[in-house]
Amino acid sequence: MGTGFFLYGPGEHPDRLVSYVIRSLLTGQPAQCSAGGQRRDYFYVKDAARAFVALLRSKISGAVNLGSGASVDVATLARRLGSLAQREDLICLGAKPVADDTPMVVAGQQRLRNELGWSPEFTLEFALAETFEWWRRRLCTIAKA
């Protein structure tokens, strides 16, 4: 049915990149990342859910890429999270080796856009901010317990 790309958002596994960086920043720990040159299609979970529902309601069959159709480099993503936390100083680019040396992974959007008329609703900035806030609330709740 559908193939998803680099999903992120509230509820994401805490060791995946976006959640790892946010948790590190919120706890005052260095966010150790690769140099960050690799580009990835980070796809917000709310947009993924919208795309999946639209796909299920359609007559489309066969493989369909579920992604934003845009790529962002890991360094930019990490820096944006650092800015949200006002802790850019904790972003440590180049501290880890690159886990996947594929230079770019981005979803082809032809079927979603042309056959379904679907496009993402949420900007990267909004989705990162919402994910950041979810982790901030969660970590505050855990600290109070």
C-alpha positions, 0 to 999 in steps of 0.5 A: 500500500504505502511506503513511509520515509523518515517519520518523526513527531510526538510518540516517536521512539526516543532514540530516533534522531529528532527525539534524541536531539530534542531530549538531549537539548532539554536535559542539557546534554550534548546532542551528538550527531554526524556531520549532517550532510546527508539529506533525508525526507523527514515526514511528520506523523500527522501528515503521514496519518492524513496521507494514509487515510486519504490513500485508504479512501481512494481507489489507488492500488499498488506502491505509493511513497508516503513522504513530504517530497522534500529533503533537509540535511541532518545538520540543518534539522539539528540546528533548527532543534537547537534554536527551538531549545535556545541551546545551539551550543549543545549541537555537536555535528561530526561527533558520530560517524554517518550511520547511512552514507546514502547522500539523499533519500526523498519520497517521490510524490507523483502518485500522491500529488497527481493521482490523489491531489494530496500534499503535506499540511504542516511545515517542517518548522511547525512540526518540529516545534510541536514535537519539541513541545510534546517532549518538553511537556513529557519530560516535565511530567516525568521529572515531577513524578 
